[in-house]
């Protein structure tokens, strides 16, 4: 299986280093994406922050050049909006779609509309300096970078969603203070076509239990197998 891993807010592909190492040991191919604007050396153009469409275009291009073979597209947190947008465009190229304690949007949703008040306050406070970039939250990994506010605010436009044959999995980090994902976890448990796993270590599953996350990803069933 080939995995394309999309991180959440403020993070780069480095957030999945330990998960990728585990998957590589299992014989899988992995590409962990650093989204535009989150580069280690800073954004290419600080005056023109990327939006959600930019990030969807970027990941869709990565998949386009990846060739054939079973492919799992995985997104953490904000990355859930990105992978949903990519799946809407390239659904026939995907075998698995995995939301890792992530937003699961419908047409017209945004990170802003789906998140909790805790995170809305974080976005607003973090963008006070220039109204364009959301500052890195206190206590974050030193590799984290300011996140483009536009990508948190832009509504996602979906036409039809992923192809019916695409497997869909939600991996919950469990209950944690201010989580926007508690209700969606319970909703998806009752929905046909979804697999729901729980790794109750908090939001940053890739950091706190990379081995277990890799195990869940590595055991994804063939596309089209019923949940």
C-alpha positions in Angstrom: 0.0 0.0 0.0 1.1 3.5 -0.7 0.3 6.2 1.9 0.0 9.9 1.4 -0.1 11.6 4.8 -1.4 15.1 5.3 -0.7 16.9 8.6 -2.9 19.2 10.6 -2.5 22.9 11.4 1.0 24.4 11.9 2.7 21.0 11.2 4.8 19.7 8.4 5.4 16.2 7.0 7.8 15.7 9.9 4.8 15.1 12.2 4.5 11.6 10.6 8.2 10.7 10.8 7.8 7.9 13.4 4.6 6.6 11.7 6.3 6.6 8.3 9.2 4.6 9.7 6.9 2.0 11.1 5.0 1.7 7.8 8.3 1.5 5.8 9.3 -1.5 8.1 6.0 -3.1 7.0 6.9 -2.8 3.4 4.7 0.2 2.6 5.5 3.3 0.6 4.9 6.6 2.3 4.9 10.3 1.4 4.3 12.8 4.2 3.3 16.2 2.8 4.4 19.6 4.1 1.6 21.8 2.9 2.3 25.1 1.1 3.2 27.9 3.5 4.4 25.5 6.2 7.9 25.0 4.8 10.7 24.8 7.3 12.3 28.0 6.0 9.0 29.8 5.9 6.4 30.6 3.2 7.5 31.4 -0.3 5.4 34.6 -0.3 4.3 35.7 3.1 2.1 38.4 1.6 0.0 35.8 -0.3 -1.0 33.1 2.2 -2.2 29.8 0.7 -5.8 28.8 1.1 -7.6 25.5 1.2 -7.8 25.2 -2.6 -4.0 25.6 -2.7 -3.5 22.7 -0.4 -6.0 20.5 -2.2 -4.3 21.3 -5.5 -0.9 20.4 -4.0 -1.9 17.0 -2.7 -3.9 16.2 -5.9 -0.7 16.9 -7.9 1.3 14.5 -5.6 -1.2 11.8 -6.2 -1.3 12.4 -10.0 2.4 11.9 -10.2 2.5 8.8 -7.9 1.5 6.3 -10.5 -0.7 3.3 -10.1 -1.2 0.9 -7.2 -3.3 0.8 -4.0 -3.3 4.2 -2.4 -4.4 5.4 1.1 -4.9 9.2 1.6 -4.8 10.1 5.2 -5.3 13.5 6.9 -4.9 14.7 10.5 -7.1 17.4 12.0 -7.2 20.3 9.4 -5.9 17.7 6.9 -9.3 16.2 6.9 -10.6 19.0 4.8 -7.7 18.7 2.4 -8.2 15.0 1.8 -11.9 15.4 1.4 -11.3 17.9 -1.3 -8.8 15.7 -3.0 -11.1 12.7 -2.8 -13.9 14.7 -4.5 -11.6 15.3 -7.5 -9.6 12.1 -7.6 -11.9 9.6 -5.9 -11.3 6.9 -8.6 -7.6 7.0 -7.8 -8.0 6.2 -4.1 -8.5 3.0 -2.3 -8.7 4.3 1.3 -9.5 7.6 2.9 -8.5 7.9 6.5 -9.4 10.8 8.9 -7.0 10.9 11.9 -8.8 12.8 14.6 -9.8 15.1 11.7 -12.6 17.2 10.4 -15.0 15.2 8.2 -16.6 17.9 6.0 -19.7 18.2 3.9 -20.1 20.7 1.0 -19.9 24.2 2.3 -18.1 23.3 5.5 -14.8 24.9 6.7 -12.4 24.3 9.5 -13.8 27.4 11.1 -17.4 26.2 10.9 -16.6 22.7 12.1 -14.2 23.4 14.9 -14.8 24.2 18.6 -14.9 27.6 20.3 -11.5 26.8 21.8 -9.9 26.6 18.4 -11.8 29.6 17.0 -10.4 31.7 19.8 -6.9 30.2 19.1 -7.2 31.2 15.4 -8.4 34.8 16.2 -5.8 35.4 18.9 -3.0 33.9 16.7 -3.9 36.1 13.7 -3.9 39.4 15.5 -0.5 40.5 14.3 -1.3 40.6 10.6 -4.7 39.0 10.0 -3.1 36.5 7.6 -1.1 33.9 9.6 -2.1 32.1 12.8 0.8 32.1 15.2 2.1 28.7 16.4 0.4 27.8 19.7 2.4 27.8 22.9 4.1 24.5 23.6 4.1 23.3 20.0 7.0 21.4 18.4 9.8 23.9 17.5 9.5 22.8 13.9 5.9 24.1 13.7 5.2 27.2 11.6 2.5 29.9 11.4 -0.5 28.6 9.6 -2.3 30.5 6.8 -5.6 31.8 8.2 -7.3 31.7 4.8 -7.1 27.9 4.8 -8.9 27.7 8.1 -11.7 30.0 6.9 -12.3 28.9 3.3 -15.4 26.8 2.7 -14.9 23.5 0.9 -16.9 22.9 -2.3 -17.7 19.3 -3.0 -19.4 17.9 -6.1 -20.0 14.2 -5.3 -17.5 13.1 -2.7 -15.3 10.0 -2.9 -16.2 7.0 -5.1 -18.4 4.4 -3.5 -15.6 1.9 -3.6 -13.3 4.0 -1.4 -12.8 2.6 2.1 -13.4 5.2 4.8 -11.9 5.1 8.2 -12.0 7.5 11.2 -9.3 7.2 13.9 -10.3 9.0 17.1 -7.8 10.3 19.7 -10.5 9.9 22.3 -12.0 12.6 24.5 -9.7 15.6 25.2 -10.5 19.1 26.3 -12.1 21.3 23.6 -12.1 18.4 21.0 -14.3 19.2 18.0 -14.3 15.5 17.1 -16.3 13.8 19.8 -19.7 14.1 18.1 -18.4 13.1 14.7 -16.8 10.0 16.2 -20.1 8.8 17.7 -22.0 9.7 14.5 -19.7 7.7 12.3 -19.8 4.7 14.5 -23.4 4.3 13.4 -22.9 5.1 9.7 -22.7 2.3 7.1 -19.4 2.3 5.2 -17.2 3.7 8.0 -14.7 2.0 10.2 -14.0 3.7 13.5 -10.9 3.1 15.6 -10.0 4.7 18.9 -6.4 5.4 20.1 -7.2 7.4 23.2 -4.0 9.3 23.6 -5.3 12.8 22.7 -5.3 14.8 19.4 -1.7 14.2 18.3 -1.9 10.5 17.8 1.1 10.4 15.4 3.3 11.8 18.2 1.9 10.0 21.2 1.4 6.5 19.8 2.9 6.2 16.3 3.3 2.4 16.5 -0.4 1.9 17.1 -1.4 4.4 14.4 0.9 2.7 11.9 -0.6 -0.7 12.9 -4.1 0.5 12.1 -3.0 2.1 8.8 -1.1 -1.0 7.8 -4.0 -3.3 8.4 -6.5 -1.3 6.2 -8.5 -3.8 4.2 -8.7 -3.9 0.4 -10.9 -1.2 -1.2 -14.5 -2.2 -1.6 -14.5 -4.6 1.4 -17.6 -3.8 3.5 -17.1 -2.2 6.9 
